[in-house]
Amino acid sequence: MSPLLVGVALGATSAFMLDPQLGRRRRALVRDKVVHGVHESREFADAASKDLRYRAKGIAARARSLRGGATPDEILVERARAKLGRWVSHPGAIEVTAQDGRIVLTGDILAREQQELCDAVRSVRGVTQVDNQLTAHPSAEGVSALQGGSEPDRERWELAQDKWSPATRALTGAAGALLLLYAVSRGGLAGIGALALGAALLGRASVS
């Protein structure tokens, strides 16, 4: 950017912020926005850090299970429970227990979701058998446990989900920033492509 344009930008900013009548209010608004942004950034960083730690622990646990023999029942229960929110609209209506690799499912479920859930739980690493003791209902009408709920995402690829986890947002945002830096340093058609992709990734990562 030329010195002239820099001078014009600085002059316009100074006139906007130092206006004798509205300058104090404008400075206060900017200060509040900066403070709010810092707080939001700190909360997001904490959430992303926790999410990354949990994912790292999950990867380490999977690696240990591959080296060792039978998976403990409490781990199988956690893995099976993780499937509930992906495959059923009312995960709180279902109880999961395990014994020696055998998963027992009890509770209420919509009939259209029953088979998919059993197949998903059966696919969990370490599960040897699924005992389906669920009570299937054609609709949620008259069943208190099946009121409310939300549509399951059926384990779509995480980047294709409507709502990203903090870790995914952080990693995608970092990738977008790197692409923008590459675009600035590279130029040309490759730079234009990197600029477009980086801007798209940053934009998507900023949406919670």
C-alpha positions as CSV (number, residue, x, y, z in Angstrom):
1,M,0.0,0.0,0.0
2,S,1.4,3.4,-0.9
3,P,2.3,6.0,1.8
4,L,-0.5,8.3,0.4
5,L,-3.2,5.7,0.9
6,V,-1.8,4.9,4.4
7,G,-1.9,8.6,5.3
8,V,-5.5,8.9,4.0
9,A,-6.6,5.8,6.0
10,L,-4.9,7.1,9.2
11,G,-6.5,10.5,8.8
12,A,-10.0,9.1,8.2
13,T,-9.6,6.9,11.3
14,S,-8.4,9.8,13.4
15,A,-11.2,12.0,12.3
16,F,-13.7,9.2,13.1
17,M,-12.4,8.4,16.5
18,L,-11.4,12.0,17.7
19,D,-14.6,13.7,16.6
20,P,-15.4,16.2,19.4
21,Q,-19.1,15.3,19.6
22,L,-19.2,11.6,18.9
23,G,-15.6,10.5,19.4
24,R,-16.0,9.5,23.0
25,R,-19.0,7.3,22.2
26,R,-17.2,5.7,19.2
27,R,-14.1,5.0,21.3
28,A,-16.2,3.4,24.0
29,L,-18.0,1.2,21.4
30,V,-14.7,0.1,19.9
31,R,-13.3,-0.7,23.4
32,D,-16.4,-2.7,24.3
33,K,-16.2,-4.7,21.0
34,V,-12.5,-5.4,21.6
35,V,-13.1,-6.6,25.2
36,H,-16.0,-8.8,24.0
37,G,-13.9,-10.2,21.2
38,V,-11.1,-11.0,23.6
39,H,-13.4,-12.8,26.0
40,E,-15.0,-14.8,23.1
41,S,-11.6,-15.7,21.8
42,R,-10.5,-16.9,25.2
43,E,-13.6,-19.0,25.7
44,F,-13.2,-20.5,22.2
45,A,-9.5,-21.3,22.8
46,D,-10.3,-23.1,26.0
47,A,-13.1,-25.1,24.4
48,A,-10.8,-26.0,21.4
49,S,-8.0,-27.0,23.7
50,K,-10.3,-29.3,25.7
51,D,-11.7,-30.8,22.6
52,L,-8.2,-31.5,21.2
53,R,-7.1,-33.1,24.5
54,Y,-10.2,-35.4,24.5
55,R,-9.6,-36.4,20.9
56,A,-5.9,-37.1,21.7
57,K,-7.0,-39.3,24.7
58,G,-9.5,-41.1,22.5
59,I,-6.8,-41.8,19.9
60,A,-4.4,-43.1,22.7
61,A,-7.2,-45.3,24.1
62,R,-7.8,-46.8,20.7
63,A,-4.1,-47.5,20.2
64,R,-4.0,-49.2,23.6
65,S,-7.0,-51.3,22.8
66,L,-5.4,-52.5,19.6
67,R,-2.3,-53.7,21.5
68,G,-4.2,-55.3,24.4
69,G,-6.8,-58.1,24.6
70,A,-10.5,-57.6,25.4
71,T,-11.9,-54.1,25.8
72,P,-13.2,-53.2,29.3
73,D,-17.0,-53.1,29.6
74,E,-17.0,-49.5,30.8
75,I,-15.1,-48.5,27.6
76,L,-17.6,-50.4,25.4
77,V,-20.5,-48.6,27.2
78,E,-18.9,-45.2,26.4
79,R,-18.4,-46.1,22.8
80,A,-21.9,-47.4,22.4
81,R,-23.3,-44.3,24.1
82,A,-21.4,-42.2,21.6
83,K,-23.4,-43.9,18.8
84,L,-26.7,-43.0,20.4
85,G,-26.6,-39.3,19.6
86,R,-25.5,-40.1,16.0
87,W,-28.2,-42.5,15.2
88,V,-31.3,-41.8,17.3
89,S,-33.3,-38.7,18.0
90,H,-33.9,-39.4,21.7
91,P,-30.6,-40.9,23.1
92,G,-31.7,-40.1,26.7
93,A,-34.5,-42.7,26.4
94,I,-32.0,-45.6,25.9
95,E,-29.9,-47.4,28.6
96,V,-26.7,-49.1,27.6
97,T,-25.0,-51.9,29.6
98,A,-22.2,-54.3,28.8
99,Q,-20.9,-57.6,30.0
100,D,-17.9,-59.4,28.5
101,G,-18.2,-57.6,25.2
102,R,-22.0,-58.1,25.0
103,I,-24.0,-54.8,24.7
104,V,-27.5,-54.7,26.1
105,L,-29.9,-51.9,24.8
106,T,-33.0,-51.2,26.7
107,G,-35.6,-48.3,26.7
108,D,-37.8,-46.6,24.1
109,I,-36.9,-45.9,20.5
110,L,-38.7,-44.9,17.3
111,A,-39.1,-48.0,15.1
112,R,-37.5,-46.4,12.1
113,E,-34.3,-45.9,14.1
114,Q,-34.0,-49.3,15.7
115,Q,-32.2,-51.3,13.1
116,E,-29.7,-48.6,12.2
117,L,-28.8,-48.1,15.9
118,C,-28.2,-51.9,16.4
119,D,-26.1,-52.0,13.3
120,A,-24.0,-49.0,14.5
121,V,-23.5,-50.4,18.0
122,R,-22.6,-53.8,16.5
123,S,-19.9,-52.1,14.5
124,V,-18.2,-50.7,17.6
125,R,-14.7,-52.1,18.1
126,G,-14.7,-54.7,20.9
127,V,-18.4,-55.5,20.8
128,T,-19.1,-59.2,20.3
129,Q,-22.9,-59.2,20.5
130,V,-25.8,-56.7,20.7
131,D,-28.8,-57.8,22.8
132,N,-31.7,-55.6,21.5
133,Q,-34.3,-55.2,24.3
134,L,-35.6,-51.9,23.0
135,T,-39.3,-51.1,22.9
136,A,-39.9,-49.8,19.4
137,H,-42.7,-47.2,18.8
138,P,-44.1,-46.2,15.4
139,S,-44.3,-42.6,16.5
140,A,-43.5,-40.5,19.6
141,E,-47.1,-39.8,20.3
142,G,-48.0,-40.8,23.9
143,V,-44.5,-41.8,24.8
144,S,-43.0,-39.4,27.3
145,A,-39.4,-40.5,26.8
146,L,-39.7,-39.7,23.0
147,Q,-40.9,-36.1,23.3
148,G,-38.7,-33.4,21.9
149,G,-35.3,-34.7,20.6
150,S,-33.3,-33.7,17.6
151,E,-32.6,-35.2,14.2
152,P,-29.5,-37.4,14.3
153,D,-26.7,-36.7,11.9
154,R,-26.0,-40.4,11.2
155,E,-22.2,-39.9,11.5
156,R,-21.7,-37.7,8.6
157,W,-18.2,-36.7,7.9
158,E,-17.4,-34.0,10.5
159,L,-16.7,-31.3,7.9
160,A,-20.1,-31.9,6.3
161,Q,-22.0,-31.4,9.6
162,D,-23.9,-28.2,10.2
163,K,-22.2,-27.6,13.6
164,W,-18.5,-28.1,13.9
165,S,-16.6,-28.9,17.1
166,P,-14.3,-26.3,18.6
167,A,-11.2,-28.4,17.6
168,T,-12.4,-28.7,14.0
169,R,-13.1,-24.9,13.9
170,A,-9.6,-24.2,15.3
171,L,-7.8,-26.5,12.9
172,T,-9.8,-25.3,9.9
173,G,-9.3,-21.7,10.8
174,A,-5.5,-22.3,11.1
175,A,-5.5,-24.0,7.7
176,G,-7.4,-21.0,6.2
177,A,-4.9,-18.5,7.7
178,L,-1.9,-20.5,6.3
179,L,-3.6,-20.5,2.9
180,L,-4.0,-16.7,3.1
181,L,-0.4,-16.3,4.0
182,Y,0.6,-18.5,1.1
183,A,-1.6,-16.5,-1.2
184,V,0.0,-13.2,-0.2
185,S,3.5,-14.6,-0.7
186,R,2.8,-16.6,-3.9
187,G,0.7,-14.5,-6.1
188,G,-0.5,-15.6,-9.5
189,L,-3.2,-18.1,-10.2
190,A,-2.1,-20.4,-7.4
191,G,-2.3,-17.5,-5.0
192,I,-5.8,-16.6,-6.2
193,G,-6.9,-20.2,-5.6
194,A,-5.3,-20.3,-2.1
195,L,-6.8,-16.9,-1.3
196,A,-10.3,-18.1,-2.2
197,L,-10.0,-21.4,-0.3
198,G,-8.4,-19.8,2.7
199,A,-11.1,-17.1,2.9
200,A,-13.8,-19.8,2.6
201,L,-12.2,-21.9,5.4
202,L,-11.9,-18.9,7.7
203,G,-15.4,-17.9,7.0
204,R,-16.8,-21.4,7.7
205,A,-14.6,-21.8,10.9
206,S,-16.0,-18.5,12.3
207,V,-19.5,-19.9,12.3
208,S,-20.3,-21.8,15.5
